[in-house]
Amino acid sequence: MIEQEYRELQRQHRILQNNLLLSEEERSRGGEMMIAENNAEFQAARANYEKEIGLLNVS
């Protein structure tokens, strides 16, 4: 009986470890996506700014 309970606890522990790893991977990927989106927004804003500065310099 004790061995069976021990094996069940080990099984639950492995499941929890796997869930934790998956959660960390998803969070990491989500962070990478946010960085990429923020970088794209920054580049677009920078291009717009440089365009406006260029127009001001022409005037």
C-alpha positions in Angstrom: 0.0 0.0 0.0 2.8 2.5 0.9 4.7 1.6 -2.2 1.6 2.2 -4.3 1.1 5.6 -2.7 4.8 6.5 -3.1 4.6 5.6 -6.9 1.5 7.7 -7.2 3.2 10.7 -5.5 6.2 10.2 -7.9 3.8 10.2 -10.9 2.1 13.4 -9.7 5.4 15.0 -9.0 6.6 14.3 -12.6 3.3 15.7 -14.0 3.8 18.9 -11.9 7.4 19.2 -13.1 6.4 18.8 -16.7 3.6 21.4 -16.3 6.0 23.8 -14.8 8.5 23.4 -17.6 5.8 23.8 -20.2 4.6 26.9 -18.4 8.1 28.4 -18.3 8.6 27.7 -22.0 5.3 29.3 -22.9 6.1 32.4 -20.8 9.5 32.6 -22.4 8.0 32.4 -25.9 5.4 35.0 -25.0 8.2 37.3 -23.8 10.1 36.9 -27.1 6.9 37.7 -29.0 6.4 40.9 -26.9 10.0 41.9 -27.5 9.6 41.4 -31.3 6.3 43.3 -31.3 7.8 46.2 -29.3 10.9 46.2 -31.5 8.7 46.4 -34.7 6.7 49.3 -33.1 9.9 51.1 -32.2 11.3 50.7 -35.7 8.1 52.0 -37.3 8.0 55.0 -34.9 11.7 55.6 -35.6 11.2 55.5 -39.4 8.2 57.9 -39.1 10.3 60.2 -36.9 13.2 60.1 -39.3 10.8 60.8 -42.2 9.4 63.8 -40.4 12.9 65.1 -39.5 13.8 64.7 -43.1 10.8 66.7 -44.2 11.7 69.4 -41.7 15.2 69.6 -43.0 14.0 70.0 -46.6 11.8 72.9 -45.7 
